[in-house]
């Protein structure tokens, strides 16, 4: 199985080295292997885990919920709880998307208004 250095993981995932260290410190990353010299060594499984963390973070899941999800993911008997947590997040995303659609419509209406009253360049 291939392994990756922290720098390679940062490049692949878009997480900074500081974020990777922080995620490990707060328990979002667990069981990261280390070289005899103490450097972190990441696997494809770690890349996959970081991918779901990226998705959760980018969609606005709070760190506390991400930690709960990570804790649940370490126990094979928590599939229902994990699904429920993700369903709650999905419902929150749906609400936020609906709000954004309404806000976008408001902004677009403002743009239309400004275009209707705008004086073309050179006609001032």
Secondary structure by P-SEA (a helix, b strand, c coil): cccccaaaaaaaccccaaaaaaaaaacccccccccccbbbbbcaaaaaaaaaaaaaaaacccaaaaaaaaaaaaccccaaaaaaaaaaaaaaaaaaaaaaaaaaaaaaaaaaaaaaaccccccc
